[in-house]
């Protein structure tokens, strides 16, 4: 059974840190849980760091098949035991973008062993029978990841075999989609309620609303506007992220043509996945150049001409 990763503890008046691991749902303001950890649960991720949590989609619905074919389920194992769950997105045939706390031991900064991961793609409808399962050959944590404050929380997993799932476009600027009041979509394989027993095993989605930097600094401290986005489902306060959603996408539409674009990576929430409190995401436009450099590095060489 998949379990949410441990939380890092942050010295915030309303919380103790971000959870490391799976994408988290919005937790209650009483406790700020650090990024959800996708690695070896508490041992492998961060037992004793900050206290923000990483959750799953709360208040959402199961995504119909083929709605989000670029969203991946990231499972971390020790032997035959599943010890961590995160969400990610396909950004290239052999690259999955996820949260940094899903990819390393937050206490030591050492990347998790690639051999422990299994990534399922093309399972947007929740049917594992239709999903493509890939091993991982490499773990690349964003060099700008500041673990103590959970800023720059991003990583790439290198698949051993290419996936046939399509890649999601990444935001390269903060125009439009990042404006306060913009509607966005969250998606993940995380818990649908705090304290859920057993894995969700189905991709869920929900809508939320991007908030302004001033509001986020006041309600999601410590908040770094240059590197993070925060959202809350106002005025209904019905949706958010929770354990297992870490690394999953915050999606909007491009300014030109309405195609989906990833603007954020789910990294932490507050309290017990309470939808009355914000969810926080790493800004994708700030790491897009880094991702593009690795996409170029892993791009397959052209086939040799026929003899």
C-alpha positions in Angstrom: 0.0 0.0 0.0 1.3 3.4 -0.9 1.9 5.8 1.9 2.4 9.6 1.8 5.9 10.8 2.4 7.1 12.6 5.5 7.0 16.2 6.0 9.7 18.8 6.4 9.3 21.2 9.3 9.2 24.9 8.6 9.5 27.6 11.2 6.2 29.3 10.2 3.6 30.6 12.6 1.0 28.4 11.0 3.0 25.3 10.2 6.1 23.2 10.6 7.1 22.8 7.0 6.3 21.3 3.6 5.7 17.6 3.0 8.1 15.7 0.7 6.8 13.2 -1.7 3.4 12.9 -3.4 1.4 15.9 -4.5 -0.4 17.2 -1.5 -4.0 18.5 -1.0 -4.6 21.7 0.8 -4.1 21.1 4.5 -5.7 22.9 7.4 -4.0 26.1 8.4 -3.2 24.8 11.8 -0.3 22.8 10.4 1.7 23.6 7.4 2.9 20.3 6.1 6.0 20.3 3.9 6.2 18.8 0.5 4.9 15.3 0.2 7.8 12.8 -0.1 7.7 10.2 -2.8 10.8 8.5 -1.7 11.1 5.9 1.0 8.4 7.4 3.0 9.7 9.0 6.1 13.1 7.3 6.2 14.0 8.1 2.6 12.6 11.5 2.3 12.8 13.8 5.3 11.9 12.8 8.8 12.6 15.9 10.8 12.7 18.7 8.1 10.1 21.3 7.7 6.4 20.6 8.3 4.5 21.4 5.1 2.6 18.5 3.6 2.4 17.0 0.1 -1.2 15.8 -0.7 -3.7 14.4 -3.3 -6.7 15.9 -5.1 -9.5 16.7 -2.6 -12.9 17.5 -3.9 -12.1 16.5 -7.4 -13.5 13.9 -9.8 -11.9 10.9 -11.7 -10.4 12.2 -14.9 -12.0 10.5 -18.0 -9.6 8.4 -20.0 -7.3 10.3 -22.3 -8.1 13.6 -20.6 -4.6 14.1 -19.2 -2.4 11.5 -21.1 0.7 13.4 -20.1 0.2 12.9 -16.3 2.2 10.0 -14.8 2.0 8.0 -11.6 5.4 7.7 -9.8 5.8 4.8 -7.5 8.8 4.4 -5.2 9.7 0.9 -3.9 12.0 -0.7 -1.4 12.2 -4.3 -2.6 8.6 -5.4 -3.2 7.1 -2.8 -0.8 5.8 0.4 -2.2 7.0 3.2 0.1 6.2 6.4 -1.8 3.7 7.8 -4.3 4.0 11.0 -6.3 2.6 12.4 -9.5 4.6 13.7 -12.5 4.2 14.9 -16.1 5.7 13.7 -19.4 7.9 16.4 -20.8 9.8 14.2 -23.3 9.7 10.5 -24.3 12.2 9.6 -21.6 11.7 12.4 -19.0 9.2 12.8 -16.2 8.9 16.2 -14.4 8.1 15.9 -10.7 8.8 17.5 -7.3 12.4 17.5 -6.0 11.2 16.1 -2.6 9.9 13.1 -4.5 13.4 12.4 -5.8 15.9 12.7 -2.9 16.5 12.3 0.8 15.7 15.7 2.1 18.0 15.4 5.1 21.1 14.5 3.1 20.3 15.9 -0.4 21.3 12.5 -1.9 19.1 11.5 -4.9 17.0 8.4 -4.4 18.1 5.2 -6.2 16.7 5.2 -9.7 16.1 1.4 -9.5 13.4 1.9 -6.8 11.1 3.8 -9.2 8.3 2.6 -11.5 6.4 5.2 -13.6 3.0 4.5 -15.1 2.0 6.6 -18.1 -1.1 6.7 -20.3 -3.3 5.7 -17.4 -5.3 8.9 -17.2 -8.5 7.0 -16.8 -7.2 5.1 -13.7 -7.0 1.8 -15.5 -3.6 0.3 -14.8 -4.2 -2.4 -17.4 -4.0 0.2 -20.1 -1.0 2.0 -18.6 2.6 1.7 -19.7 5.0 0.9 -16.8 8.6 2.1 -17.1 11.7 1.6 -15.0 13.9 4.7 -14.2 17.6 4.9 -15.1 18.4 8.3 -13.7 17.3 10.9 -11.1 18.1 14.6 -11.7 17.2 17.1 -8.9 17.0 20.7 -9.9 20.3 22.4 -8.7 18.3 25.4 -7.5 16.3 23.3 -5.0 16.5 25.0 -1.6 15.4 22.2 0.7 15.1 24.1 4.0 12.4 26.4 2.5 11.1 24.1 -0.3 11.9 26.6 -3.0 12.9 25.4 -6.5 11.3 22.0 -5.7 11.6 20.1 -9.0 13.3 17.1 -10.4 13.4 14.9 -13.5 13.2 11.1 -13.7 14.9 9.5 -16.7 12.9 6.5 -18.1 14.7 3.4 -19.1 12.4 3.0 -22.1 10.5 5.8 -23.9 6.9 6.3 -23.2 4.4 6.8 -26.0 2.4 9.3 -24.0 2.4 12.9 -25.3 4.5 15.6 -23.6 2.8 18.6 -21.9 3.9 22.1 -22.9 5.7 24.1 -20.2 5.0 27.7 -19.3 7.9 29.9 -20.4 6.5 33.2 -19.1 4.3 34.4 -16.3 1.8 36.1 -18.6 -1.9 35.4 -18.4 -2.1 32.1 -16.6 -0.3 33.4 -13.5 -2.5 36.4 -13.0 -4.5 36.5 -9.7 -8.1 35.3 -10.4 -7.1 33.0 -13.2 -8.8 29.6 -13.2 -6.5 26.6 -13.3 -6.7 22.8 -13.1 -4.9 20.5 -10.6 -4.4 16.8 -11.4 -2.9 14.0 -9.4 -2.9 10.4 -8.0 -2.9 11.5 -4.4 -5.4 11.0 -1.6 -8.9 12.4 -1.9 -9.1 13.0 1.9 -6.7 13.3 4.8 -6.0 10.0 6.5 -7.2 8.0 3.5 -6.3 4.3 3.8 -4.9 2.7 0.7 -3.9 4.2 -2.6 -6.3 6.1 -4.9 -5.0 4.4 -8.0 -7.0 6.7 -10.3 -6.1 10.1 -11.6 -8.3 12.9 -10.2 -8.7 16.4 -11.4 -10.3 19.6 -10.0 -10.3 23.3 -10.7 -8.8 26.0 -8.5 -8.0 29.7 -8.6 -4.5 31.4 -8.8 -4.0 34.0 -6.0 -2.0 37.2 -6.0 1.5 37.3 -4.5 0.5 39.5 -1.6 -2.3 37.2 -0.6 0.0 34.2 -0.8 2.7 35.8 1.3 0.1 36.5 4.0 -1.6 33.1 3.8 1.1 30.6 2.7 4.3 31.7 4.5 7.1 31.3 3.8 6.1 32.1 0.2 8.6 33.1 -2.5 6.7 34.9 -5.3 9.7 34.7 -7.7 9.6 30.9 -7.5 6.1 29.8 -6.3 2.4 30.1 -7.1 -0.3 29.6 -4.6 -4.0 28.7 -5.3 -7.2 28.2 -3.4 -10.7 27.3 -4.7 -12.4 30.5 -3.8 -15.2 31.2 -3.2 -16.4 27.6 -2.9 -13.3 26.2 -1.1 -14.1 22.7 -2.3 -10.9 21.5 -3.9 -7.2 21.2 -3.2 -4.2 18.9 -3.4 -3.2 16.2 -0.9 -0.7 13.3 -0.2 0.4 11.7 -3.4 -0.2 14.7 -5.6 3.3 16.0 -5.1 5.0 16.6 -8.4 1.6 16.8 -10.3 0.7 19.7 -12.5 -1.1 23.0 -12.1 -2.5 23.4 -15.6 -3.8 26.4 -17.5 -4.3 27.2 -21.2 -1.8 28.9 -23.5 -2.4 32.5 -24.5 -2.5 31.4 -28.1 -5.1 28.7 -29.0 -6.2 27.2 -25.7 -3.8 24.3 -25.6 -3.0 23.0 -22.0 0.2 24.3 -20.5 1.8 23.3 -17.1 2.4 26.4 -15.0 3.1 24.8 -11.6 4.4 21.7 -9.9 2.5 20.7 -6.7 4.8 20.8 -3.7 3.0 21.6 -0.4 -0.1 22.3 1.5 -1.2 23.3 5.0 -3.0 21.4 7.8 -4.8 18.2 7.0 -5.5 18.8 3.3 -8.1 21.4 4.3 -9.5 23.1 1.2 -9.9 26.3 3.3 -6.1 26.8 3.0 -3.8 27.3 0.0 -1.9 24.8 -2.1 1.6 25.9 -3.2 3.4 25.1 -6.5 6.8 25.5 -8.0 6.6 28.0 -10.9 7.4 26.1 -14.1 8.4 29.2 -16.0 11.4 29.6 -13.6 12.7 26.1 -14.3 11.6 25.7 -18.0 15.1 26.5 -19.3 16.6 23.9 -17.1 14.1 21.3 -18.2 14.7 22.2 -21.9 18.4 21.7 -21.5 17.8 18.1 -20.3 15.3 17.5 -23.0 17.9 18.5 -25.5 20.5 16.3 -23.8 18.2 13.2 -23.9 16.8 13.8 -27.4 17.3 10.7 -29.4 19.9 11.1 -32.2 18.6 11.0 -35.7 18.5 7.5 -37.4 21.4 6.8 -39.7 20.5 7.0 -43.4 19.6 3.7 -45.1 22.4 1.9 -46.8 
